[in-house]
Amino acid sequence: MRLVTGLTQLPDEQVDDAPAGSAVRLVLGVVVVLSLVNAAIWFGLDASPRNRGYEVVAHKWELARDATAPVDLLLIGDSSCNQGIRPEVLGEAIGGTALNLCAIGSATTAHDAYLLAYYLEHVGRPRAIVVVHTWDTWQRDASKLRAMLWKIPVGSAAWAGRRPELTLSSRERFNANFGGLLPLYSQQISVRALLRSPRGGERIEFLPGGFMPMESPGNTAWLEGNLSEHVALVEHEAFTVSEWSRSGIDATLDLAAAAGVPVLLASAPAYERLAENPSFQAWEDGYEAFLNELAGRDGVSVLLGRPVPLPAEQLEKVDHPNPDGAAVYSRALADALRHTPLEPVAPR
């Protein structure tokens, strides 16, 4: 074997000076390619969504933005209401119209306040407001809401300068302003799901009035697993309200009071086996006490303080009805409404 010795300096490579135009063309080429990829993914996700929650938020804001006259009964809250209340059933109970603007729990109670503020300013005052949240929404913070701000079609008008004040990092602000145009940046999990299964998106349907029907998964074992998760939560924790959720409901009630609109609070429905659980009943005691505390304000009352129990065949999840369960829960709310005077409140 012959060893090479004596090499003390690496040989110089000849690199020709690149003209400035070449660098510009390279940058423009990368921008064009990324823009085309983002556009292709945008169209793919638009045709076959992968995040049902984001689509719910966007649709409810579109309903608010496109409304031309205020309804008699405005529904705000989370997904237990979004797929649990048929607005026409409640409208019939009061002899008027109703609109379901309930979104998802991850949007938090602050989303109620932002949506209500926009509705009051751009559409008008409803006759009354119904607020429905399931039992585990109240412990959440603002992190999930920040991630979905780009899905709100009215942009920063939804949250900028409104209560509760939403502080954003520079990254979150960029996502809120440009995330809709850059799915590679804002929807990385959805993009991976799209690439793995281009035709495996969510089936999302909204009926007139904002109700979203969701069928049962057809898997009893899955429902029982969902039940176990909720039981495990309530066995080790008592009902609490995060500072963020408190600020959200306070802002909602203050907006309603300023507009002179009464607010009706209601518990979400629940799987009957969960409703019978002693730990869950203790949790609901705390939740009902919280609702009664809120009802101490002028113009605020409790419509349903305890969950309406539903059997497995009427559920999509333990706190999310299927269309049959929605009919039952809507009728329960309608019956309560018939015995609740909707008196105007003196605006503050």
C-alpha positions as CSV (number, residue, x, y, z in Angstrom):
1,M,0.0,0.0,0.0
2,R,1.4,3.4,-1.0
3,L,0.7,6.3,1.4
4,V,0.1,9.8,0.1
5,T,2.1,12.3,2.1
6,G,3.1,15.9,1.8
7,L,-0.5,17.3,1.4
8,T,-0.5,20.3,3.7
9,Q,-3.2,22.5,2.0
10,L,-6.5,21.6,0.4
11,P,-6.7,22.5,-3.2
12,D,-8.7,25.6,-4.1
13,E,-11.9,25.1,-6.0
14,Q,-12.7,27.6,-8.8
15,V,-16.1,29.3,-8.1
16,D,-17.2,31.8,-10.7
17,D,-18.9,34.9,-9.5
18,A,-22.7,34.5,-9.9
19,P,-24.4,37.5,-11.4
20,A,-27.0,39.2,-9.2
21,G,-29.8,38.2,-11.5
22,S,-29.1,34.5,-10.9
23,A,-29.6,34.9,-7.2
24,V,-32.8,36.8,-7.7
25,R,-34.1,34.1,-10.1
26,L,-33.2,31.4,-7.6
27,V,-35.1,33.1,-4.8
28,L,-38.1,33.8,-7.1
29,G,-38.0,30.1,-8.2
30,V,-38.2,28.9,-4.6
31,V,-41.0,31.3,-3.8
32,V,-43.0,30.2,-6.9
33,V,-42.5,26.5,-6.1
34,L,-43.6,27.0,-2.5
35,S,-46.5,29.1,-3.6
36,L,-47.7,26.4,-6.0
37,V,-47.3,23.7,-3.4
38,N,-49.2,25.7,-0.8
39,A,-51.9,26.4,-3.4
40,A,-52.2,22.7,-4.3
41,I,-52.5,21.8,-0.6
42,W,-55.0,24.5,0.0
43,F,-57.2,23.2,-2.7
44,G,-56.8,19.7,-1.4
45,L,-57.7,20.6,2.2
46,D,-60.6,22.8,1.0
47,A,-62.1,19.8,-1.0
48,S,-61.3,17.3,1.7
49,P,-60.9,18.9,5.2
50,R,-58.8,17.2,7.9
51,N,-59.7,19.3,10.9
52,R,-63.4,19.4,11.6
53,G,-63.1,21.9,14.4
54,Y,-61.4,24.5,12.2
55,E,-64.2,24.1,9.6
56,V,-66.9,24.6,12.3
57,V,-65.3,27.8,13.5
58,A,-65.0,29.2,10.0
59,H,-68.6,28.3,9.2
60,K,-70.1,30.0,12.3
61,W,-68.2,33.2,11.5
62,E,-69.5,33.0,7.9
63,L,-73.0,32.7,9.2
64,A,-72.5,35.8,11.5
65,R,-70.9,37.8,8.7
66,D,-73.6,36.9,6.2
67,A,-76.6,37.6,8.5
68,T,-78.8,40.4,7.5
69,A,-81.1,40.7,10.4
70,P,-80.9,39.6,14.1
71,V,-82.7,36.4,15.2
72,D,-84.9,36.0,18.2
73,L,-82.7,33.4,19.9
74,L,-78.9,33.3,19.4
75,L,-77.1,30.1,20.5
76,I,-73.4,30.3,21.4
77,G,-71.1,27.8,23.0
78,D,-69.2,24.6,22.1
79,S,-69.6,21.5,20.0
80,S,-72.1,19.9,22.4
81,C,-74.4,22.7,21.3
82,N,-73.2,22.8,17.7
83,Q,-74.3,19.2,17.1
84,G,-76.8,19.1,19.9
85,I,-79.3,21.9,19.3
86,R,-81.7,22.1,16.3
87,P,-82.4,25.9,16.2
88,E,-85.8,25.5,14.5
89,V,-87.0,23.5,17.6
90,L,-86.1,26.3,19.9
91,G,-87.4,28.9,17.5
92,E,-90.8,27.2,17.6
93,A,-90.8,27.2,21.4
94,I,-90.6,31.0,21.5
95,G,-92.5,31.7,18.3
96,G,-89.5,33.2,16.5
97,T,-86.2,32.5,14.8
98,A,-83.0,30.9,16.1
99,L,-79.4,30.6,14.9
100,N,-76.9,28.1,16.1
101,L,-73.5,29.8,16.2
102,C,-72.0,27.3,18.7
103,A,-68.4,26.3,17.7
104,I,-66.0,24.0,19.6
105,G,-64.6,23.7,23.1
106,S,-61.0,24.5,22.0
107,A,-62.2,27.9,20.9
108,T,-62.9,28.6,24.6
109,T,-65.5,30.8,26.1
110,A,-63.6,33.8,24.7
111,H,-64.8,32.8,21.3
112,D,-68.4,33.3,22.5
113,A,-67.5,36.9,23.5
114,Y,-65.8,37.7,20.2
115,L,-68.6,36.3,18.1
116,L,-71.3,38.0,20.2
117,A,-69.5,41.4,20.0
118,Y,-69.3,41.1,16.2
119,Y,-72.9,40.0,15.9
120,L,-74.2,42.8,18.0
121,E,-72.2,45.4,16.1
122,H,-72.9,44.1,12.6
123,V,-76.2,42.3,12.7
124,G,-78.1,43.6,15.8
125,R,-79.6,42.5,19.1
126,P,-81.3,39.1,19.4
127,R,-84.2,38.8,21.7
128,A,-82.2,36.4,24.0
129,I,-78.9,34.5,24.1
130,V,-78.5,30.8,25.1
131,V,-75.0,29.7,26.2
132,V,-74.2,26.0,26.3
133,H,-70.8,24.5,27.2
134,T,-70.0,21.0,28.2
135,W,-68.4,20.3,31.6
136,D,-64.8,20.1,30.6
137,T,-64.6,23.3,28.5
138,W,-64.2,25.5,31.5
139,Q,-60.7,24.4,32.4
140,R,-59.1,25.4,29.1
141,D,-56.7,28.2,28.3
142,A,-56.2,30.3,25.1
143,S,-53.5,28.2,23.4
144,K,-55.9,26.3,21.0
145,L,-57.8,29.4,20.2
146,R,-54.6,31.2,19.1
147,A,-53.8,28.4,16.7
148,M,-57.1,28.7,14.8
149,L,-57.4,32.5,14.5
150,W,-56.6,32.4,10.8
151,K,-59.8,30.4,10.2
152,I,-62.0,33.4,11.2
153,P,-63.0,35.1,8.0
154,V,-63.4,38.6,9.5
155,G,-59.7,38.5,10.6
156,S,-58.4,40.6,13.5
157,A,-61.8,42.4,13.7
158,A,-62.8,39.3,15.6
159,W,-60.4,39.7,18.5
160,A,-58.2,42.8,18.3
161,G,-59.1,45.3,21.0
162,R,-61.9,43.1,22.4
163,R,-62.3,41.4,25.8
164,P,-60.9,39.2,26.9
165,E,-57.7,40.6,25.6
166,L,-55.8,38.1,23.5
167,T,-52.0,38.5,23.5
168,L,-50.2,37.0,20.6
169,S,-46.5,36.2,20.0
170,S,-44.9,37.3,16.7
171,R,-45.3,33.7,15.4
172,E,-48.9,33.6,16.5
173,R,-49.6,36.9,14.9
174,F,-48.0,35.8,11.6
175,N,-50.1,32.6,11.7
176,A,-53.3,34.6,12.5
177,N,-52.7,36.9,9.5
178,F,-51.3,34.5,6.9
179,G,-52.0,31.0,8.1
180,G,-54.9,30.6,5.7
181,L,-52.6,31.2,2.7
182,L,-49.8,29.0,4.0
183,P,-51.2,25.5,5.0
184,L,-47.7,24.1,5.0
185,Y,-47.1,26.5,8.0
186,S,-50.5,26.5,9.7
187,Q,-51.8,23.0,9.2
188,Q,-48.9,20.6,9.4
189,I,-50.8,17.8,10.9
190,S,-53.6,18.1,8.3
191,V,-51.1,18.3,5.5
192,R,-49.5,15.0,6.6
193,A,-52.9,13.4,6.8
194,L,-53.8,14.7,3.3
195,L,-50.5,13.3,1.9
196,R,-51.1,9.9,3.5
197,S,-54.7,9.7,2.4
198,P,-55.8,12.2,-0.3
199,R,-59.4,11.0,-0.2
200,G,-59.8,10.4,3.5
201,G,-61.1,13.8,4.7
202,E,-63.9,14.7,7.1
203,R,-67.5,14.6,6.0
204,I,-68.8,17.9,7.3
205,E,-72.4,18.9,6.8
206,F,-74.3,22.0,8.2
207,L,-78.0,22.4,8.0
208,P,-79.7,25.8,7.6
209,G,-79.5,27.6,10.9
210,G,-76.1,26.3,11.8
211,F,-76.9,22.8,13.2
212,M,-74.2,20.2,12.4
213,P,-75.6,16.6,12.5
214,M,-73.0,13.9,13.5
215,E,-73.8,10.2,13.3
216,S,-72.8,7.7,15.9
217,P,-69.5,6.0,15.2
218,G,-71.2,2.6,15.2
219,N,-68.7,1.3,17.8
220,T,-69.9,0.7,21.3
221,A,-66.4,-0.1,22.5
222,W,-65.3,3.4,21.4
223,L,-68.1,5.1,23.3
224,E,-67.2,3.0,26.4
225,G,-63.6,4.1,26.1
226,N,-64.7,7.7,25.8
227,L,-66.8,7.2,29.0
228,S,-63.8,5.8,30.8
229,E,-61.7,8.9,29.9
230,H,-64.3,11.3,31.3
231,V,-64.8,9.2,34.5
232,A,-61.1,9.3,35.0
233,L,-61.1,13.1,34.8
234,V,-63.9,13.7,37.3
235,E,-62.7,11.1,39.7
236,H,-59.5,13.0,40.3
237,E,-60.5,16.6,39.9
238,A,-63.3,18.9,41.1
239,F,-65.0,21.4,38.8
240,T,-62.9,24.5,38.3
241,V,-63.0,27.5,36.0
242,S,-59.7,28.7,34.4
243,E,-59.0,32.5,34.6
244,W,-59.3,32.6,30.8
245,S,-62.7,30.9,30.8
246,R,-63.9,33.2,33.5
247,S,-62.8,36.3,31.6
248,G,-64.6,34.9,28.5
249,I,-67.9,34.4,30.2
250,D,-67.6,37.7,32.0
251,A,-67.1,39.5,28.7
252,T,-70.1,37.7,27.1
253,L,-72.4,38.6,30.0
254,D,-71.2,42.2,30.0
255,L,-71.8,42.5,26.3
256,A,-75.3,41.1,26.7
257,A,-76.1,43.4,29.6
258,A,-74.9,46.5,27.7
259,A,-77.2,45.5,24.9
260,G,-80.1,44.8,27.2
261,V,-80.3,41.1,26.0
262,P,-81.2,38.3,28.5
263,V,-78.8,35.3,28.7
264,L,-79.9,31.7,29.4
265,L,-77.3,29.2,30.6
266,A,-77.6,25.5,30.0
267,S,-75.6,22.4,30.7
268,A,-74.8,20.1,27.8
269,P,-76.3,16.6,27.5
270,A,-74.5,13.6,28.8
271,Y,-74.3,9.8,28.4
272,E,-76.8,8.4,30.9
273,R,-74.1,6.1,32.4
274,L,-71.9,9.1,33.0
275,A,-74.7,11.1,34.5
276,E,-75.3,8.3,37.0
277,N,-71.6,8.2,38.1
278,P,-71.2,9.6,41.6
279,S,-68.0,11.4,40.8
280,F,-69.6,13.0,37.8
281,Q,-72.6,14.1,39.9
282,A,-70.2,15.7,42.3
283,W,-68.5,17.5,39.4
284,E,-71.9,18.6,38.1
285,D,-72.8,20.0,41.6
286,G,-69.8,22.3,41.2
287,Y,-70.8,23.2,37.7
288,E,-74.4,23.9,38.6
289,A,-73.3,26.1,41.5
290,F,-71.1,28.1,39.1
291,L,-74.1,28.6,36.7
292,N,-76.2,29.7,39.6
293,E,-73.5,32.2,40.6
294,L,-73.5,33.6,37.1
295,A,-77.3,33.8,37.3
296,G,-77.0,36.2,40.2
297,R,-76.4,39.0,37.6
298,D,-79.3,41.0,36.1
299,G,-80.7,39.4,33.0
300,V,-79.0,36.0,33.5
301,S,-80.8,32.8,34.3
302,V,-80.2,29.1,34.3
303,L,-82.3,27.2,31.7
304,L,-80.9,23.7,32.5
305,G,-78.7,23.3,35.4
306,R,-78.0,19.6,35.0
307,P,-77.2,17.5,31.9
308,V,-80.0,15.8,30.0
309,P,-79.2,12.1,30.1
310,L,-79.1,10.3,26.8
311,P,-78.7,6.6,26.0
312,A,-75.8,5.2,23.9
313,E,-77.9,5.0,20.7
314,Q,-78.4,8.8,20.8
315,L,-74.8,9.8,21.1
316,E,-71.7,10.4,19.0
317,K,-69.6,10.9,22.1
318,V,-70.5,10.9,25.8
319,D,-71.3,14.7,25.6
320,H,-72.1,15.0,21.9
321,P,-75.5,13.9,20.6
322,N,-76.2,12.3,17.2
323,P,-79.3,13.7,15.3
324,D,-81.7,11.6,17.4
325,G,-80.1,12.8,20.7
326,A,-80.1,16.4,19.3
327,A,-83.9,16.1,18.9
328,V,-84.3,15.0,22.5
329,Y,-82.0,17.6,23.9
330,S,-83.5,20.4,21.8
331,R,-87.0,19.4,23.0
332,A,-85.8,19.6,26.6
333,L,-84.4,23.1,26.1
334,A,-87.6,24.1,24.3
335,D,-89.8,22.9,27.2
336,A,-87.6,24.9,29.6
337,L,-87.9,27.9,27.3
338,R,-91.7,27.8,27.3
339,H,-91.5,28.3,31.1
340,T,-88.9,31.1,31.0
341,P,-90.0,34.6,30.3
342,L,-87.7,36.4,28.0
343,E,-87.9,39.9,29.4
344,P,-85.7,42.6,28.0
345,V,-83.0,43.9,30.3
346,A,-82.4,47.6,30.9
347,P,-79.1,48.3,29.0
348,R,-76.2,49.2,31.2
